[in-house]
Amino acid sequence: MASKRKASDPPPRNSSSAVAVAVADSSELSETRDRRFRELYSKPPDFKQLARCDPEFAAMTKGRELDFGDPASVVQLTKTLLKLDFGLVMQLPQDRLCPPIPNRHNYILWLKGLLDTSSYSPPGRSLVGIDIGTGASCIYPLLACVQRPWSFVATDIDVESLKWATRNVELNGLGHRIKVVGRRAEDALIPLDDLGLDSVDFTMTNPPFYESEHAMLQSAKRKSRPPCTACTGSLTEMVVEGGEVAFVNRILDESVVLRRRVQWYTSMLGFLSSVTTLVGRLREHGIRNYAVTEFVQGNKTRRWAVAWSFGPMRPAQDVARGTKAASCKLDLLPAATEAEVAKFPMPVSIGELADKLSGAIGVLDLMSWDWDAQALAGTGRAPDKVWARAWRRRKKREAENAMGEGHNPSEPICALGFHVRIHVALQHVSVKCRWLEGSDPIAFESFQGFLQAAARSAVSGTHSNPRLPGR
Ligand SMILES: C[S@@+](CC[C@H](N)C(=O)[O-])C[C@H]1O[C@@H](n2cnc3c(N)ncnc32)[C@H](O)[C@@H]1O
């Protein structure tokens, strides 16, 4: 067995310019680090460069092209990328799935976006997740722990994989953050109660895709690959009764009971048809706060992912609707969370426009409104549609009826959390709005109408010819 090294050890000396990085903690987390991770596989890996940086990779390729048909070469590629780009080491048995790193990294990137953009806290919080079916590699917890101060429960039912997963956690010195837990096939997939956990921030899974061995063999045949190798995975990893839809349906059924004990339930999916089926089921359950995305690697491999939440926080649009209309029917997607409500030619004074716009929002009966004059952006929380005429009328009536009666002191619930930003470009200025919190898309639309009118009024006087986009 290789010597024990921690993921926080310095990267190998001969690492590529992409450099391995130390375990994140919130203090050292920076936008630069995140950007580097985001861009890691935006271009396919340069194999010549990998061979220069990793003698083991060079020994495998011997100056030739990498043979993707050879399991040993594919395993070496995974090990090399983990070493050079993440400072991780991994040992894998020959008869278990060897995770393709760019694809697994895509899921982690998306998860980071999902969790970062559905919270009022700055990115980089310490979070706890469950990886359901972690495999021999324990790949998701390892990749995530390098990038963020997260902790994991990593489950599996395969005794052999559990052994290897535990070993991989130990090899990287991450035993204090990743707990590998054995489960039985009939156990709950989200073991909160069994583990005495009150709540976690997210669950993730790369479920067994296929419903039968026959379906798996057919797929391997189409891809001209041997049916069971380190590239394709073993039967236990790839096949489950009912396929991935049944597996994620089980998670959904458990989520309907656990509800907010998990902020985000997420899953990768191997087939677009599964996305359609599962989004249909989310809607049947009245779950409207969900996200759909696709992961594309090279020109061959396409995967999808879904996430859903019973909480009120809405993720950014590129996270929630991260799939191209061409490959995914538009009506699968959740409601939009971002809008440009107004666009003007450059006004005489941006400061004046900003003061008027933030003032128009500030006079509303909000729970909070924080305007950053430097950033030309602000965040607010409204207990109701406080910008609407109907609300003002109702409020007036209530005030008249309640004269002399004590008011309700209970903490109001936020009906709409929003972020407003004035975006200054070379020739024009636009006002953008982001839905952060709340369950009512109509409230967000109605607020956009208010904001558009407020922007129009704020700009009149600073410019004579405002141009407003049709909505
Ligand atoms: C496709 S593999 C994914 C392995 C790894 N997460 C990856 O992405 O490379 C699916 C994994 O789910 C595990 N699995 C199947 N049923 C399970 C269950 N009921 N609970 C937990 N894990 C399960 C399998 O043993 C297998 O390791």
PDBQT file of the ligand as one rigid body, heavy atoms in Angstrom, charges set to zero:
ROOT
HETATM    1  C1  LIG A 501     -22.618   3.784 -10.288  1.00  0.00    +0.000 C 
HETATM    2  S1  LIG A 501     -21.908   3.302  -8.763  1.00  0.00    +0.000 S 
HETATM    3  C2  LIG A 501     -21.243   4.881  -8.219  1.00  0.00    +0.000 C 
HETATM    4  C3  LIG A 501     -19.938   4.769  -7.490  1.00  0.00    +0.000 C 
HETATM    5  C4  LIG A 501     -19.259   6.148  -7.233  1.00  0.00    +0.000 C 
HETATM    6  N1  LIG A 501     -20.110   7.011  -6.456  1.00  0.00    +0.000 N 
HETATM    7  C5  LIG A 501     -18.908   6.828  -8.553  1.00  0.00    +0.000 C 
HETATM    8  O1  LIG A 501     -19.563   7.801  -8.900  1.00  0.00    +0.000 OA
HETATM    9  O2  LIG A 501     -17.980   6.383  -9.208  1.00  0.00    +0.000 OA
HETATM   10  C6  LIG A 501     -23.318   3.078  -7.732  1.00  0.00    +0.000 C 
HETATM   11  C7  LIG A 501     -22.975   2.663  -6.318  1.00  0.00    +0.000 C 
HETATM   12  O3  LIG A 501     -24.173   2.557  -5.554  1.00  0.00    +0.000 OA
HETATM   13  C8  LIG A 501     -24.049   1.470  -4.664  1.00  0.00    +0.000 C 
HETATM   14  N2  LIG A 501     -25.388   1.080  -4.195  1.00  0.00    +0.000 N 
HETATM   15  C9  LIG A 501     -26.316   0.322  -4.809  1.00  0.00    +0.000 A 
HETATM   16  N3  LIG A 501     -27.414   0.219  -4.046  1.00  0.00    +0.000 NA
HETATM   17  C10 LIG A 501     -27.176   0.934  -2.919  1.00  0.00    +0.000 A 
HETATM   18  C11 LIG A 501     -27.926   1.200  -1.728  1.00  0.00    +0.000 A 
HETATM   19  N4  LIG A 501     -29.137   0.703  -1.545  1.00  0.00    +0.000 N 
HETATM   20  N5  LIG A 501     -27.372   1.995  -0.778  1.00  0.00    +0.000 NA
HETATM   21  C12 LIG A 501     -26.128   2.516  -0.955  1.00  0.00    +0.000 A 
HETATM   22  N6  LIG A 501     -25.382   2.275  -2.063  1.00  0.00    +0.000 NA
HETATM   23  C13 LIG A 501     -25.888   1.498  -3.001  1.00  0.00    +0.000 A 
HETATM   24  C14 LIG A 501     -23.323   0.429  -5.495  1.00  0.00    +0.000 C 
HETATM   25  O4  LIG A 501     -22.721  -0.564  -4.714  1.00  0.00    +0.000 OA
HETATM   26  C15 LIG A 501     -22.309   1.325  -6.220  1.00  0.00    +0.000 C 
HETATM   27  O5  LIG A 501     -21.113   1.448  -5.490  1.00  0.00    +0.000 OA
ENDROOT
TORSDOF 0
